[in-house]
Amino acid sequence: MTVDEHGGVRLANRDTFKAFAVHAPIGYDVERVGKALGAVAAGEVEDGHAWISAAAVTRLAGEAGAGDDWRVGFEAMVKYAGVKYAGVKGWLREDGAIRAHIEFG
């Protein structure tokens, strides 16, 4: 997911299911990332990580032209994170939100 210099949010690298991060421009901080995500109902920032709504990811993927194959890959990623790492790494919240690192630059 990418936050652009104007605060717009889009799904970048939509077919990458091995990593999940929010990319923001230099000059942004976690608070500004949180505001951008919240403005489009994509998620929020808590303790330096973004929590992204799975429904928002699906919505943004649809806007980017993703089809059924994408949905299968995304659901497999979420299931894998939930089964293998949810208790250990804290990648999924009870509400289904997915934790993402925030990367600047």
N, CA, C and O atoms as a MOPAC input file, in Angstrom:
PM7 MOZYME 1SCF
protein

 N      0.84400 1    -1.15200 1     0.00000 1
 C      0.00000 1     0.00000 1     0.00000 1
 C      0.90300 1     1.23400 1     0.00000 1
 O      1.95600 1     1.24800 1     0.63900 1
 N      0.48200 1     2.25000 1    -0.71500 1
 C      1.28100 1     3.47000 1    -0.83200 1
 C      0.44000 1     4.68900 1    -0.46300 1
 O     -0.70300 1     4.83400 1    -0.89400 1
 N      1.03400 1     5.55300 1     0.34000 1
 C      0.47200 1     6.88000 1     0.61400 1
 C      1.31100 1     7.85300 1    -0.20100 1
 O      2.53100 1     7.90800 1    -0.04300 1
 N      0.66200 1     8.62200 1    -1.07100 1
 C      1.44300 1     9.54100 1    -1.90800 1
 C      1.62200 1    10.89300 1    -1.22100 1
 O      1.10600 1    11.11600 1    -0.12600 1
 N      2.35500 1    11.78700 1    -1.87000 1
 C      2.69400 1    13.07400 1    -1.26500 1
 C      1.47500 1    13.97100 1    -1.03600 1
 O      1.56100 1    14.96400 1    -0.31200 1
 N      0.34100 1    13.62400 1    -1.64900 1
 C     -0.88800 1    14.39400 1    -1.46400 1
 C     -1.83700 1    13.72700 1    -0.46600 1
 O     -2.93700 1    14.22400 1    -0.22500 1
 N     -1.41100 1    12.60800 1     0.10900 1
 C     -2.24600 1    11.89800 1     1.06700 1
 C     -3.15000 1    10.85800 1     0.44400 1
 O     -3.96500 1    10.24600 1     1.13400 1
 N     -3.01500 1    10.65000 1    -0.86300 1
 C     -3.79800 1     9.60900 1    -1.53200 1
 C     -3.27600 1     8.23100 1    -1.15500 1
 O     -2.08900 1     8.06100 1    -0.87900 1
 N     -4.16300 1     7.25700 1    -1.14400 1
 C     -3.79700 1     5.89200 1    -0.78100 1
 C     -4.18200 1     4.96700 1    -1.92500 1
 O     -5.29300 1     5.03100 1    -2.45200 1
 N     -3.24000 1     4.10500 1    -2.29800 1
 C     -3.52000 1     3.11600 1    -3.34800 1
 C     -2.80200 1     1.82500 1    -3.00900 1
 O     -1.86800 1     1.80300 1    -2.20700 1
 N     -3.25000 1     0.76500 1    -3.62600 1
 C     -2.60900 1    -0.52400 1    -3.42800 1
 C     -1.50100 1    -0.67100 1    -4.45500 1
 O     -1.76100 1    -0.73000 1    -5.65600 1
 N     -0.26200 1    -0.73000 1    -3.97900 1
 C      0.90000 1    -0.90100 1    -4.85400 1
 C      1.35100 1    -2.34800 1    -4.75800 1
 O      1.14400 1    -3.00300 1    -3.73600 1
 N      1.95600 1    -2.83600 1    -5.80400 1
 C      2.44900 1    -4.22200 1    -5.81600 1
 C      1.35900 1    -5.19000 1    -5.37200 1
 O      1.57100 1    -6.03100 1    -4.49800 1
 N      0.22300 1    -5.05900 1    -5.97300 1
 C     -0.94800 1    -5.81300 1    -5.50500 1
 C     -0.79300 1    -7.31400 1    -5.59400 1
 O     -1.48600 1    -8.04200 1    -4.88300 1
 N      0.09200 1    -7.79800 1    -6.44200 1
 C      0.25500 1    -9.24000 1    -6.59900 1
 C      1.37400 1    -9.81100 1    -5.73900 1
 O      1.74700 1   -10.97300 1    -5.89800 1
 N      1.91400 1    -9.00300 1    -4.82900 1
 C      2.93200 1    -9.47600 1    -3.89800 1
 C      2.23500 1    -9.91200 1    -2.61800 1
 O      1.65600 1    -9.09600 1    -1.90100 1
 N      2.29900 1   -11.21900 1    -2.34300 1
 C      1.61200 1   -11.76500 1    -1.17000 1
 C      2.57800 1   -12.26200 1    -0.10600 1
 O      2.15700 1   -12.91700 1     0.84800 1
 N      3.85500 1   -11.96400 1    -0.24900 1
 C      4.85700 1   -12.41600 1     0.71500 1
 C      5.29200 1   -11.30700 1     1.67300 1
 O      6.00400 1   -11.56900 1     2.64300 1
 N      4.87100 1   -10.08100 1     1.40800 1
 C      5.24000 1    -8.94700 1     2.25500 1
 C      4.06900 1    -7.97800 1     2.26300 1
 O      3.30900 1    -7.89900 1     1.29900 1
 N      3.93100 1    -7.24000 1     3.36300 1
 C      2.83700 1    -6.27900 1     3.46600 1
 C      3.34500 1    -5.06200 1     4.22300 1
 O      3.71000 1    -5.15800 1     5.39500 1
 N      3.36500 1    -3.92700 1     3.55400 1
 C      3.87600 1    -2.70300 1     4.16300 1
 C      3.12400 1    -1.50700 1     3.59600 1
 O      2.49700 1    -1.58700 1     2.54000 1
 N      3.20100 1    -0.40600 1     4.31700 1
 C      2.70000 1     0.87300 1     3.83400 1
 C      3.91800 1     1.72400 1     3.51200 1
 O      4.77700 1     1.93400 1     4.36900 1
 N      3.99200 1     2.20800 1     2.29200 1
 C      5.09800 1     3.05700 1     1.85100 1
 C      4.61100 1     4.50800 1     1.85800 1
 O      3.54400 1     4.81800 1     1.32800 1
 N      5.40000 1     5.38300 1     2.45800 1
 C      5.05500 1     6.79700 1     2.54200 1
 C      6.25300 1     7.63200 1     2.11300 1
 O      7.39600 1     7.19100 1     2.23700 1
 N      5.99800 1     8.83800 1     1.60800 1
 C      7.10300 1     9.67500 1     1.14700 1
 C      7.95600 1    10.23700 1     2.29000 1
 O      7.51600 1    10.33100 1     3.43600 1
 N      9.17200 1    10.60000 1     1.93900 1
 C     10.04200 1    11.30800 1     2.88800 1
 C      9.31500 1    12.58900 1     3.29500 1
 O      8.68800 1    13.24800 1     2.46600 1
 N      9.40400 1    12.92400 1     4.55300 1
 C      8.71400 1    14.10000 1     5.06600 1
 C      7.43700 1    13.74500 1     5.82100 1
 O      6.91500 1    14.55500 1     6.58700 1
 N      6.94400 1    12.54100 1     5.60300 1
 C      5.78500 1    12.07600 1     6.35800 1
 C      6.25800 1    11.48800 1     7.68300 1
 O      7.41300 1    11.08400 1     7.82000 1
 N      5.34800 1    11.44600 1     8.65600 1
 C      5.61400 1    10.73100 1     9.89500 1
 C      4.43900 1     9.77400 1    10.12100 1
 O      3.48600 1     9.77300 1     9.34300 1
 N      4.50100 1     8.97500 1    11.16400 1
 C      3.45500 1     7.97200 1    11.36800 1
 C      2.08100 1     8.61600 1    11.59200 1
 O      1.06300 1     8.04900 1    11.19500 1
 N      2.04500 1     9.77300 1    12.21200 1
 C      0.76300 1    10.44500 1    12.42300 1
 C      0.12400 1    10.83700 1    11.09300 1
 O     -1.07800 1    10.65600 1    10.89700 1
 N      0.92000 1    11.36300 1    10.20000 1
 C      0.39700 1    11.77300 1     8.88300 1
 C     -0.04000 1    10.56500 1     8.06500 1
 O     -1.02500 1    10.63800 1     7.33100 1
 N      0.68400 1     9.45400 1     8.18600 1
 C      0.28000 1     8.21300 1     7.52200 1
 C     -1.07500 1     7.76900 1     8.07100 1
 O     -1.96700 1     7.39500 1     7.31000 1
 N     -1.22300 1     7.81200 1     9.39100 1
 C     -2.48500 1     7.43200 1    10.00900 1
 C     -3.65700 1     8.27700 1     9.53500 1
 O     -4.74800 1     7.75900 1     9.29800 1
 N     -3.43000 1     9.57400 1     9.39800 1
 C     -4.48700 1    10.46800 1     8.90500 1
 C     -4.87900 1    10.11800 1     7.47900 1
 O     -6.06300 1    10.10800 1     7.14200 1
 N     -3.88600 1     9.82800 1     6.63600 1
 C     -4.17600 1     9.46800 1     5.23900 1
 C     -4.96700 1     8.16900 1     5.16500 1
 O     -5.93500 1     8.06700 1     4.41100 1
 N     -4.55400 1     7.18000 1     5.94500 1
 C     -5.26100 1     5.89800 1     5.94400 1
 C     -6.68800 1     6.06800 1     6.45900 1
 O     -7.63000 1     5.51200 1     5.89400 1
 N     -6.84000 1     6.84200 1     7.53600 1
 C     -8.15700 1     7.06800 1     8.10100 1
 C     -9.08900 1     7.82800 1     7.17300 1
 O    -10.29500 1     7.58100 1     7.16100 1
 N     -8.53600 1     8.75000 1     6.39700 1
 C     -9.34200 1     9.57300 1     5.49200 1
 C    -10.04200 1     8.75100 1     4.42300 1
 O    -11.08800 1     9.15600 1     3.91500 1
 N     -9.47100 1     7.59200 1     4.07500 1
 C    -10.08500 1     6.73200 1     3.05300 1
 C    -10.57900 1     5.41400 1     3.65500 1
 O    -10.82200 1     4.44100 1     2.94100 1
 N    -10.72300 1     5.40500 1     4.98700 1
 C    -11.20600 1     4.22100 1     5.71600 1
 C    -10.38500 1     2.97400 1     5.39000 1
 O    -10.92700 1     1.87800 1     5.24700 1
 N     -9.05800 1     3.16200 1     5.27500 1
 C     -8.17700 1     2.02900 1     4.97700 1
 C     -7.56500 1     1.43600 1     6.23700 1
 O     -7.22100 1     0.25500 1     6.26000 1
 N     -7.42800 1     2.23500 1     7.27400 1
 C     -6.81500 1     1.71700 1     8.48400 1
 C     -6.41500 1     2.81800 1     9.43500 1
 O     -6.89300 1     3.95000 1     9.35200 1
 N     -5.51600 1     2.45500 1    10.34900 1
 C     -5.05500 1     3.37700 1    11.37600 1
 C     -3.62800 1     3.01900 1    11.76400 1
 O     -3.10900 1     1.97300 1    11.37600 1
 N     -3.00600 1     3.89800 1    12.53100 1
 C     -1.65500 1     3.64500 1    13.02500 1
 C     -1.72600 1     3.50900 1    14.53800 1
 O     -2.38400 1     4.29200 1    15.22300 1
 N     -1.03300 1     2.49500 1    15.03900 1
 C     -0.97700 1     2.24400 1    16.47400 1
 C      0.39300 1     1.68700 1    16.81400 1
 O      0.83900 1     0.72000 1    16.19600 1
 N      1.06200 1     2.27900 1    17.78000 1
 C      2.38300 1     1.82100 1    18.22000 1
 C      3.38200 1     1.69300 1    17.06900 1
 O      4.18400 1     0.75900 1    17.03100 1
 N      3.32200 1     2.64700 1    16.13000 1
 C      4.29300 1     2.69000 1    15.04800 1
 C      4.04400 1     1.74300 1    13.89200 1
 O      4.84400 1     1.68000 1    12.95900 1
 N      2.94300 1     1.00600 1    13.93900 1
 C      2.58600 1     0.11400 1    12.83900 1
 C      1.22800 1     0.52900 1    12.28600 1
 O      0.39500 1     1.08800 1    12.99900 1
 N      1.02400 1     0.24700 1    11.01900 1
 C     -0.27900 1     0.48800 1    10.41300 1
 C     -1.12400 1    -0.77100 1    10.57500 1
 O     -0.62700 1    -1.88800 1    10.43200 1
 N     -2.37000 1    -0.58200 1    10.86600 1
 C     -3.34800 1    -1.66600 1    10.89600 1
 C     -4.30500 1    -1.39900 1     9.74900 1
 O     -5.05000 1    -0.41900 1     9.75800 1
 N     -4.27400 1    -2.28600 1     8.76200 1
 C     -5.00800 1    -2.08000 1     7.52100 1
 C     -6.21300 1    -3.00500 1     7.47000 1
 O     -6.09900 1    -4.20600 1     7.71600 1
 N     -7.34300 1    -2.44900 1     7.15500 1
 C     -8.57100 1    -3.21400 1     7.01300 1
 C     -8.47100 1    -4.13900 1     5.80100 1
 O     -8.13000 1    -3.70000 1     4.70300 1
 N     -8.77200 1    -5.42100 1     6.01100 1
 C     -8.76300 1    -6.36800 1     4.88600 1
 C     -9.79000 1    -5.94800 1     3.83700 1
 O     -9.55500 1    -6.11000 1     2.63900 1
 N    -10.92400 1    -5.41000 1     4.27800 1
 C    -11.94400 1    -4.94400 1     3.33500 1
 C    -11.41000 1    -3.78500 1     2.49100 1
 O    -11.71800 1    -3.68700 1     1.30400 1
 N    -10.60700 1    -2.90800 1     3.10500 1
 C    -10.02900 1    -1.79300 1     2.35200 1
 C     -9.03300 1    -2.28800 1     1.32000 1
 O     -8.99000 1    -1.76900 1     0.20500 1
 N     -8.23100 1    -3.28300 1     1.67500 1
 C     -7.28300 1    -3.85000 1     0.71200 1
 C     -8.04400 1    -4.41700 1    -0.47600 1
 O     -7.66600 1    -4.19400 1    -1.62600 1
 N     -9.11500 1    -5.15200 1    -0.19600 1
 C     -9.92700 1    -5.73500 1    -1.26900 1
 C    -10.54500 1    -4.64300 1    -2.13200 1
 O    -10.57400 1    -4.76200 1    -3.35700 1
 N    -11.03700 1    -3.58200 1    -1.50300 1
 C    -11.63300 1    -2.46500 1    -2.25400 1
 C    -10.59900 1    -1.79500 1    -3.15000 1
 O    -10.86100 1    -1.54100 1    -4.32500 1
 N     -9.42500 1    -1.50900 1    -2.59400 1
 C     -8.37200 1    -0.85500 1    -3.38000 1
 C     -7.87100 1    -1.75700 1    -4.50400 1
 O     -7.53100 1    -1.27100 1    -5.58300 1
 N     -7.82400 1    -3.04500 1    -4.26400 1
 C     -7.41100 1    -3.98500 1    -5.32000 1
 C     -8.41600 1    -3.97100 1    -6.46300 1
 O     -8.03600 1    -4.00300 1    -7.63400 1
 N     -9.69400 1    -3.92200 1    -6.12100 1
 C    -10.72800 1    -3.84500 1    -7.15200 1
 C    -10.60700 1    -2.58700 1    -7.98100 1
 O    -10.77900 1    -2.61500 1    -9.19900 1
 N    -10.30900 1    -1.47500 1    -7.31100 1
 C    -10.10700 1    -0.21000 1    -8.02600 1
 C     -8.90900 1    -0.29300 1    -8.95600 1
 O     -8.85100 1     0.40500 1    -9.96800 1
 N     -7.94000 1    -1.15800 1    -8.60600 1
 C     -6.73400 1    -1.31300 1    -9.42400 1
 C     -6.90400 1    -2.40800 1   -10.47700 1
 O     -5.95300 1    -2.73500 1   -11.18700 1
 N     -8.10200 1    -2.97400 1   -10.58400 1
 C     -8.37300 1    -3.95200 1   -11.62900 1
 C     -8.08600 1    -5.39400 1   -11.27400 1
 O     -8.01500 1    -6.24400 1   -12.16200 1
 N     -7.91800 1    -5.69100 1    -9.99400 1
 C     -7.64200 1    -7.07100 1    -9.58600 1
 C     -8.89800 1    -7.92600 1    -9.76000 1
 O    -10.02200 1    -7.44800 1    -9.60900 1
 N     -8.67700 1    -9.19200 1   -10.08000 1
 C     -9.79800 1   -10.10600 1   -10.29200 1
 C     -9.82000 1   -11.23200 1    -9.28500 1
 O     -9.25800 1   -11.12800 1    -8.19400 1
 N    -10.47700 1   -12.30800 1    -9.66700 1
 C    -10.64800 1   -13.45100 1    -8.77500 1
 C     -9.33000 1   -14.09500 1    -8.37000 1
 O     -9.18600 1   -14.53300 1    -7.22900 1
 N     -8.36300 1   -14.16300 1    -9.28400 1
 C     -7.06000 1   -14.75000 1    -8.94300 1
 C     -6.39000 1   -13.96400 1    -7.82100 1
 O     -5.76500 1   -14.54300 1    -6.93300 1
 N     -6.52900 1   -12.64000 1    -7.87100 1
 C     -5.96000 1   -11.81100 1    -6.81300 1
 C     -6.60500 1   -12.14800 1    -5.48500 1
 O     -5.91000 1   -12.32300 1    -4.48400 1
 N     -7.91900 1   -12.24000 1    -5.46400 1
 C     -8.64900 1   -12.50600 1    -4.22000 1
 C     -8.20800 1   -13.82500 1    -3.59400 1
 O     -8.06000 1   -13.91400 1    -2.37500 1
 N     -7.99700 1   -14.84400 1    -4.41400 1
 C     -7.53600 1   -16.14100 1    -3.91300 1
 C     -6.16400 1   -15.98800 1    -3.25500 1
 O     -5.93700 1   -16.52800 1    -2.17200 1
 N     -5.25600 1   -15.26400 1    -3.89300 1
 C     -3.91500 1   -15.05200 1    -3.34000 1
 C     -3.94600 1   -14.25900 1    -2.05000 1
 O     -3.22900 1   -14.58000 1    -1.10300 1
 N     -4.78000 1   -13.21500 1    -2.00400 1
 C     -4.88000 1   -12.38400 1    -0.80400 1
 C     -5.46000 1   -13.18000 1     0.36000 1
 O     -4.94500 1   -13.11700 1     1.47700 1
 N     -6.51800 1   -13.92100 1     0.10500 1
 C     -7.12500 1   -14.71800 1     1.16800 1
 C     -6.15200 1   -15.76600 1     1.69400 1
 O     -6.14100 1   -16.05000 1     2.89200 1
 N     -5.33400 1   -16.34400 1     0.81500 1
 C     -4.32300 1   -17.32000 1     1.24700 1
 C     -3.27000 1   -16.65000 1     2.12700 1
 O     -2.82500 1   -17.23800 1     3.11200 1
 N     -2.86300 1   -15.41100 1     1.77800 1
 C     -1.88300 1   -14.68300 1     2.58600 1
 C     -2.42900 1   -14.42200 1     3.99000 1
 O     -1.73700 1   -14.63700 1     4.98600 1
 N     -3.66000 1   -13.96500 1     4.05600 1
 C     -4.26800 1   -13.65700 1     5.35700 1
 C     -4.42700 1   -14.93700 1     6.17600 1
 O     -4.16100 1   -14.94900 1     7.37800 1
 N     -4.85700 1   -15.99900 1     5.52600 1
 C     -5.01000 1   -17.27600 1     6.23500 1
 C     -3.66800 1   -17.76000 1     6.76700 1
 O     -3.58400 1   -18.19800 1     7.91400 1
 N     -2.62500 1   -17.68900 1     5.95900 1
 C     -1.28000 1   -18.10700 1     6.36700 1
 C     -0.80400 1   -17.28800 1     7.56500 1
 O     -0.28300 1   -17.83300 1     8.53800 1
 N     -0.98800 1   -15.97500 1     7.47800 1
 C     -0.57300 1   -15.10600 1     8.58600 1
 C     -1.35100 1   -15.43800 1     9.84600 1
 O     -0.78900 1   -15.43600 1    10.94100 1
 N     -2.62100 1   -15.72100 1     9.70400 1
 C     -3.45400 1   -16.03000 1    10.85600 1
 C     -3.13700 1   -17.37100 1    11.47500 1
 O     -3.12100 1   -17.50700 1    12.69800 1
 N     -2.88500 1   -18.36200 1    10.63900 1
 C     -2.61600 1   -19.71300 1    11.14300 1
 C     -1.20900 1   -19.81700 1    11.70600 1
 O     -1.01400 1   -20.34200 1    12.80200 1
 N     -0.23900 1   -19.32600 1    10.97100 1
 C      1.15500 1   -19.52700 1    11.35400 1
 C      1.66300 1   -18.48700 1    12.35300 1
 O      2.43000 1   -18.81700 1    13.25800 1
 N      1.23700 1   -17.23100 1    12.19000 1
 C      1.88700 1   -16.16400 1    12.93700 1
 C      0.99300 1   -15.31600 1    13.84000 1
 O      1.51200 1   -14.50800 1    14.61000 1
 N     -0.29300 1   -15.46500 1    13.77800 1
 C     -1.16900 1   -14.52700 1    14.50500 1
 C     -0.81700 1   -14.43500 1    15.98300 1
 O     -0.68500 1   -13.33300 1    16.51600 1
 N     -0.66500 1   -15.55800 1    16.64400 1
 C     -0.34700 1   -15.52900 1    18.06100 1
 C      1.09500 1   -15.16400 1    18.34500 1
 O      1.40400 1   -14.59800 1    19.39400 1
 N      1.97700 1   -15.48500 1    17.41300 1
 C      3.40600 1   -15.28100 1    17.61700 1
 C      3.83300 1   -13.86900 1    17.23600 1
 O      4.49900 1   -13.19400 1    18.02100 1
 N      3.46900 1   -13.42600 1    16.07200 1
 C      3.93000 1   -12.14600 1    15.54000 1
 C      2.92400 1   -11.01300 1    15.72100 1
 O      3.29800 1    -9.84400 1    15.63800 1
 N      1.66300 1   -11.33400 1    15.96400 1
 C      0.65100 1   -10.29900 1    16.12000 1
 C      0.29300 1    -9.61500 1    14.82300 1
 O      0.04900 1    -8.40800 1    14.81100 1
 N      0.25500 1   -10.35700 1    13.72500 1
 C     -0.01000 1    -9.76800 1    12.42100 1
 C     -1.47700 1    -9.54200 1    12.13100 1
 O     -1.81600 1    -8.75600 1    11.24700 1
 N     -2.35200 1   -10.21000 1    12.85300 1
 C     -3.78500 1   -10.03100 1    12.64900 1
 C     -4.43900 1    -9.65600 1    13.96600 1
 O     -4.10500 1   -10.19000 1    15.02400 1
 N     -5.38200 1    -8.72000 1    13.87700 1
 C     -6.17300 1    -8.36900 1    15.05000 1
 C     -7.47900 1    -9.15300 1    15.01000 1
 O     -7.84300 1    -9.73400 1    13.98800 1
 N     -8.16400 1    -9.15800 1    16.12900 1
 C     -9.44400 1    -9.86700 1    16.19500 1
 C    -10.45800 1    -9.32800 1    15.19300 1
 O    -11.32900 1   -10.06800 1    14.73700 1
 N    -10.35200 1    -8.04100 1    14.84300 1
 C    -11.28600 1    -7.45700 1    13.87500 1
 C    -10.88500 1    -7.73800 1    12.42700 1
 O    -11.54500 1    -7.26700 1    11.50200 1
 N     -9.80100 1    -8.50600 1    12.22200 1
 C     -9.36900 1    -8.86200 1    10.87400 1
 C     -8.37900 1    -7.90300 1    10.25400 1
 O     -7.91900 1    -8.13900 1     9.13600 1
 N     -8.03300 1    -6.82100 1    10.94900 1
 C     -7.05700 1    -5.87600 1    10.40600 1
 C     -5.67700 1    -6.53000 1    10.36200 1
 O     -5.32800 1    -7.34300 1    11.21800 1
 N     -4.90900 1    -6.15800 1     9.35500 1
 C     -3.57900 1    -6.72100 1     9.11000 1
 C     -2.52600 1    -5.69900 1     9.48300 1
 O     -2.59900 1    -4.54200 1     9.06900 1
 N     -1.53800 1    -6.12900 1    10.27300 1
 C     -0.46400 1    -5.21700 1    10.66400 1
 C      0.52500 1    -5.05700 1     9.51900 1
 O      0.91000 1    -6.02900 1     8.86800 1
 N      0.92500 1    -3.82100 1     9.28900 1
 C      1.88900 1    -3.52200 1     8.23400 1
 C      2.98200 1    -2.61600 1     8.77300 1
 O      2.71700 1    -1.70100 1     9.55300 1
 N      4.21100 1    -2.87900 1     8.35100 1
 C      5.30200 1    -1.97000 1     8.64800 1
 C      5.07500 1    -0.68800 1     7.86000 1
 O      4.46700 1    -0.71200 1     6.79000 1
 N      5.55300 1     0.41200 1     8.37900 1
 C      5.51000 1     1.67900 1     7.64600 1
 C      6.92500 1     1.98300 1     7.20900 1
 O      7.84200 1     2.05800 1     8.02600 1
 N      7.09100 1     2.15700 1     5.90500 1
 C      8.39700 1     2.44600 1     5.31300 1
 C      8.36600 1     3.81900 1     4.68200 1
 O      7.44000 1     4.14900 1     3.94000 1
 N      9.37900 1     4.62300 1     4.97300 1
 C      9.44200 1     5.99000 1     4.44000 1
 C     10.53600 1     6.07600 1     3.38200 1
 O     11.59500 1     5.45900 1     3.49700 1
 N     10.24500 1     6.85600 1     2.35200 1
 C     11.25300 1     7.06400 1     1.32300 1
 C     10.80400 1     6.84900 1     0.00400 1
 O     11.57600 1     6.99700 1    -0.94300 1

